[in-house]
């Protein structure tokens, strides 16, 4: 059974690579992923707090990992998918997981470090991602909602932002000891 699953996985990987190489690489959607990722990373570079750069980069890494894990779960259970990839061998390098959501959540953390303001800022960011970002990404066929919708995205992204804050604050408080 394991050998059959491995053979099927290799076959799917080969087919995905062939499709990516001959139909996706350098397509309009591929370039859109490249441009969006570059824009968000450049925006992050411009806005990052230079005095807390190492810690804010850690927050970005935490955001990247948490968003990536949630994304892997969603793809595994077929609630959403990405018809276009920047790099086919890793699905983490699509514009949503790699740059857009982690950059937004990291900047929210950077600019609203007090819980009193963070709750609201994270709520607004989650609403922006879910009700503006998701429809735009869906319109341009960068994101497919298989068994998902914008409300589910909202109630997923908001707790992700809160979780990132809890983890980051925990690390920060232990760092200064």
Residue, then its C-alpha position, 0 to 999 in steps of 0.5 A: x500500500x505504501x509503495x502504491x501511494x509513493x508511486x501515485x505521489x511521484x506521478x502527481x508530482x511529475x504531472x504538476x511539474x510538467x503543467x507548471x513548466x509548460x503552462x504556468x511558468x511565466x504566465x500572467x498569473x505567475x508574474x502576478x505572484x512574483x509582482x505581488x510578493x515583491x511589492x509586499x516584501x518591499x513594503x515590509x522592507x520600507x516599513x520595518x522598525x529598524x530598531x527592532x528589526x531582528x525581533x520583527x523578522x522573527x515575528x514575520x517568520x512565525x507568521x510565515x510558519x503559522x500561515x503555512x501550516x494552516x494553509x497546508x491543512x486547508x489544501x490537504x482537506x481540499x477546502x482551497x487550492x492554488x492553481x498557479x505556483x511561483x515554485x512548484x516544489x514548494x507550495x509555501x511560495x505562493x503570494x498569499x502564504x509567502x508574502x501577503x498574509x505574513x507581511x500584513x500580520x507582521x506589520x499589524x504586530x509591529x504598529x499595534x503592540x498593545x493588546x488594546x489596539x491589536x484586537x481592533x487592528x487584527x480584526x480590520x486586517x482579517x476583514x481586509x484579507x478575507x473580504x477584499x484580498x480573497x475575492x481579488x485573489x479568486x478573481x485572478x485565479x490565484x486562489x480557488x475556494x473549493x469548500x470555503x468562503x470569505x466568512x470562513x477565511x475571516x474567522x480563520x485569519x483573525x485567530x491566526x493573528x491573535x495566535x501570532x501575537x501570543x507567541x511573539x509576546x511570549x518570546x519577547x517577554x522571555x527574551x528580556x529575562 
